[in-house]
Amino acid sequence: MSASRSRVAVTGLGTVNPLGGDIASTWEAALAGTSTARTLDNDWKETYGLSVDFACQVVPGALDSLTRPESKKLDPSGQYSMVAARQAWADAGSPEVEPERLGVVVGTGIGGIWTTLDQWDVVRERGARRVNPFTVPMLMANSSSAQISMELGARAGAHTPVSACASGAEAVALGMSMIRDGRADVVVVGGTEACIHPMTLAAFANIRALSGRVDDPQTASRPYDVDRDGFVLGEGAGILVLESEEHAAARGARVYAYASGRGMASDAHHISAPSAEGQARAVREAIGDAEVSAKDIVHVNAHGTSTPLGDIGELNAVATALDGVTDQIVVTSTKSMTGHLMGGAGALESIFSTLAAYHRIAPPTINIENLDPETPMRIAQNAPVDLPGGDIAVLNNAFGFGGHDIAVVFTSA
């Protein structure tokens, strides 16, 4: 680590997701290998002719801490991020920091799609005068970062990367840059998504991105299995509190891990097909930025969406970036349990990566019945795997439609 560059500590975590309504319940369910995919308890399939009627929904009761007025003024994506941000801030010890030294970066892939479509229905069915006056601040993609910045009084900057499924991880990377560049001492970062809706289910199904295992949704998300056939849509938010090492030390904060390196690349290749070259560049940049070597990487929380082409292609890209130094690595795709949180995925998986480095254990990839023989690395197959002691590094990947490639390296504290 360069002497002139501050290390970035992770001092607070919060989440609302299909596995749990907080960090403790989420981590426990992840280590237990819990599938959250379920057939939706509604009439969407019959009403709209959906071919896929299952997803991974946020656990019941996760939003109970919000007041009714708060809920009415926030899109579901904003509700998820607000609850997660409050958890993370409390978990960090509600640090005292000058407002001008506190920033927020919260990404999303789609934004307030429920608000957008619901209010369009209102226009068509009841007329323009009945549209909710809070519609614009609810649907805008920057709603979460704006609302959280107002909640915390953060004035160093409030930013919103919108990079499809890479948005949450890009928020982590941008938060790291804010601290390194001297713009902030503390930055609240993460991602959120609430897009389990008949329109999005239909759209993803029509491009054959979703698994079609309607008769067995619990095992539908199966990264690295020979019979994988697409991802399962998920929802939720993940929020991390990043802090300069000096600021964290001055107040005696607990440090989970360090956000040590970030790589950001773009494919300029295809709107939905990934490029191994772009992914490898992001991974290589993240490792170099973290000033670690390939042999220091002991765990990869992979993007691993359970698609036929994407899963193996990603791991081959990682192997290329690491010059084939992969024997020490164990790979997990937590999407096998949570589904794909889209813009929230990279943030939740940054939390899993942080906890893996902190607790020295890699969560499992579940639902693997027949491991794809083309898989080039060891997978945490259906069970957690202990990680070694000493200084270790964990790599988290997030790749999005449009060719957005983000990699973040977390190192043990």
N, C-alpha and C positions, 0 to 999 in steps of 0.2 A: 504494500500500500504506500503510495507516494506520501511523503511527509507533509506536503502542502495541501492534501485533500482530506477532508473530514470523512470518517467512516459514517455510514448511515445505519442507525440501529432501528430494529423493529421493537417497539415498546408497548404496543396495544393491538388487540385483535377483536373483531366483532363480526358476526355473520347471522344471516337468516337464510336458510336453504332447505332442500328436501330432507337432509339427514337430521337437522336439528335447528332449534331456535336460538342457539348460543354456541360458543366455542366448545364448552365442555361436552355437551350432548352430541355435537357434530363429530368431534374427535373420537368419542367412545363408539358411536355408530359406524364411523369409518373403519376403525380398527377391527370391529366385529364383522366387517364385510356385508353391510346392510344394503340391499337393493331397495330403492324408493319408487321404482316405476310401477304405476298402477293404471288400470282402466279408469277413465274419467267418469265421475259420478254426475253425468248430465245427459242431455238429449242431443248433443251436437252431431253425433254420428247419424242419427235418424233424421234430424232436421236439415242438415247440410250435406249429407252424403259423404262424410269423411271416410277415407280409407284407413287412417290411423287415428285411433281414439284413446291413446294412452300417453302419459307423460310423467315427469317427476315434479310434483307440486310441493311448495313450501309446507312445512309441517303445520298442522292446526295449532292455533293459539300463538303463533310466533309474533303476531302484531298486536297482541292484547295490551301492550304498554302504551300504544298510541291513544290519544284522546279522540273522541268523535270529531271535534272540529279539525284536528290535525289530519285525520284520515280523509275528510271531505275535501281538503285542499291539496292532497297529494295523490298523484297517480300511483298505482300499486308499485311501480318501480321506485318511486320516491319514498313510499312507505318502507319498503325493504331496506333501502340505503340509510334512511334516517334511524331506524331501529339498530341496524348494524353499527352505524357511526357512534351512536350513544353508548353502545356496549364497548366499542373499541376505545373511546375516549375515557370511559370509566376504568377500563382494564389498564390503560396507561397511567392511571392515577390522576386524571384530569390535570395535566401539567399546566403550571403557570407559565405563560409565554406572552410576550407583547403581541397585540393584534397584528401589527405590521410585520411580525416574524412568524406568523402562522398562516399556512396555505392549505388549500383543498384541491385535490385532483380526483374526480370520480367519473369514470367512463361508462358508456352504455353502447350497445350495438344498434338498438332501435329507438329507445326512448319511450315516451308515453303513448304507446300504441293503443292501449285500452281506452284512454281518454280520447284520443283522436277518433277512433272508430265509434265509440259510444256517443260522442257529441255529434258526429255526422248522422247517426241514427236519429238523434233528437231533431236535427234540422229537417230531415226528410219526413219524420213522422209527426212532429209537433210544431215545427216552425222555428225561424231564426231567433225569435225573442226568448225562447226557452233554453237557449244554450247557456251552460254554466259559465258565469263570469270569470271563474278561475281557470277556464280551459287552457288558455295560452301558457300561463306559468306551470300548469300541470303537464302539458304534452311536450314542452320544449326539452331537447336532449340535455341541456345544461341545468335542468331543474334540480337534480340531486346535488350537484356541486354548489349551486346557488343557495339552496335551502340549508345545507350543512354549513356553509360559510357564514350564513346569518345566524344559525344556531350557536356557533362557536365564536362568532365575532372575528373571523379570519380575514385579514386584509392584505396579506402578502400576494394574493392571487387565488382565483377560483377557476379551474380549467376543466375541460371536458373532452377527452379524446373519444372520437367515434370511429373506431377501426374494426367494426364487426366483432368477431370472436376474440380479437386481440386487445380490445378496448381496456379491459380491467388490468391486464399486465402492462399495457402502455401507460396507464395511470401510475402504476408503481414506478416505472422507469422515469416518467416525467417528475414525479415527486422526489426521486433521488437526485435528479438534476437541479431542482429548486434548492435543495440543501447544499449540494456541492458548489453551486454557483453563488452561494451566499445570499440568496433571496429570502430564505426562511430557515428557522431553527427546527420547526416542527411542521410536518405536512400530513394531513389526513388523506389517504389514497384508497382507491378501490374501484369496484365496478358493480353494476346492478342491471337486472333485466326482469321484466314481467311480460312475457309474450306467449304464454300458453293460451291461445285464442284460436277459434276455428279458422280464421283467415291464414294465420301463420302456419298452423298445422297442415292446412291444405297446400299452401305454397311450398313448404319444405318437402311434403310428400310427393308433390307433382314433379319435383326435380330429383326424386329418388334419393334424397338425403337422409330420410328417416328410416329406421327399422320398421319392417312390416310384420313383426311378430305379435299380432293382435291377440293371438290365443295364449301367449305366454310372455306378457310384458315384463315380468320381473327379471327375466334372463335376456331381455332384448339387447341391452347394452353390453357387448362382449368384445371389447378390444383385444386384438391379437388372436382371437379364436378363428379357426378356418371358416366358420359359418357366419361371421359378422356380416351384417347387411345394412348398416346405417346407424345414425345416432338416435338417442331419445331426447326429446326436448325437456329442458329443466328451467327452473326460475330461482331467483334469490339474489342476495348481495353478499359481498365480502369487503370488509374495510380493515385497513391496517394503519396504525400510527407510526410514521417514520420520524426519526429524530436524529439530529447530529450527535455524534458520540460525546462531544463535549457537553452539550446541553443535557443529555441523558445522565452523564456521570455527575454533573453538578447537582442534580436533584436526587441522585441515588436511585435512578429508575431501574427496574428489572429489564434486561435485554433478552428477548427470545433468540434473536439471531441478527446477523448483519445483512442488509441488502447491499451486496458488494459489487455486483456487475450487471450491466444491462446492454443488450444488443438489439438494434432496431434496423430492419432492412425491409425492402419492398421488392416483390417479384417482377412487376411490370410484365406479366406473363399471361394471365387468364383470370377472369372474374371469380371463378370458383375452383379451378384446378390448382393445387399447390405446386410450388417449385422447390425441389430439394436444394437447389443452389442457393436460393434466398434464405431458406431455413438454416442451412449450414453457416451462411455468413452471419446471421443473427447470433447463433450459438457461439461461433468462434469469437465474435466481438464481445459477447457477454463474458466469456472466460478470460479474454485478455483484459477487459475492463476491471474484472475482479482481481486480477493479478494472481490467479491460481493456475495450476497446470492440469492437464487432462486427467492425470492419476488422482487428483484431489476430488474429482467428481465421483461421489459414491452412490448418488440417487438422482433419478430423473423423474419428476412429475410431468409426464408427457401430455401433449395436447390430445393424443389418442382418443379420437371421437367414435371409434368402432365402425369406420368406413373401410371398405375393401382395399382401396388404394392408399388412403392417407396414413394409416397406422404404421405400416412397414416402411413407407417412404420417409416418414419423419425419423424413425430410428436409424435408417441408413444415412440420413442427413446428419444426425448427431454423431454417428460413427465416423463419418467423413470429417466433420469439424474437429473431432478428437484424435484424428490420425489413427483410428483403430484402437486406441487405448480405452477399452470398455470392459475388460474382464472384471473390474471391481464394482461395476455399476449394477444396481437393481432398479428396474423401471416399474412405475405405477401409472395407470390411468384411473384417477378417481371418478372420471365420468361414468365408469361402469356402475357406480353407486348413486351419483347425484344427477345423472343425465348431463346434458350440455346447457350450461347457463348462459350461453352466448356472450354478451358483453360483460357478464359477471363472472365468466368461467376463469379467466386469467387471474382475477383477484382472489376468488375462493381457493384456487389452486396455489396461489402464492401463500395463502394461509396454511394450506396443507404442507407446502414445502418448508415454511418456517417452523411448523410444529414437528416435522420430521427431523429437522436439524436440532431442534431443542430437546426432543424426547429420544432421539437416536433410534427411530423406528420408521420404516416405510409402510404406509397402508397398503392393503392388497388391491389387485385388479381382480374383480370377481367375474363369475359366469364363464370362465375359460374351461370348456369341456375338451376341446381338441386344439392345442396350441399350434398356431400356424408355423410350419417348419421353416419358413422364411424369416422368422423373427430373429434379428441378429444379436439381441442382448437378453440377459436374464430378466424375467418378469417376476414380480411378486405375485405369483399365481395362486389366487384364492386364499391367501393367508399373508399376514404382515411379516416383514423381514427386519431383523435387528440390523442397525447400522453400526459401523465401528466407532471407537472412541477417538480422541485426539481431534485435530483440526480437520473438519470435513466441509465439503461443499455440495450443495443441492441445486440442480438445474431445473427451472420451470419454463416450459415452452407454451406459447400461445400464438396461434396462426389464424388469420381471418380472411373471409371472402374479400377479394380485391387484392390479395397478395400482401397482406400486412403480416410481418414476421417479427415477433418479440420474444426475447429470451432474457430471463433474469436469474442471476446466481445468488443464492443465499449461503452464507458461511456461518459456522457454529460460533457461538459467543463463549 
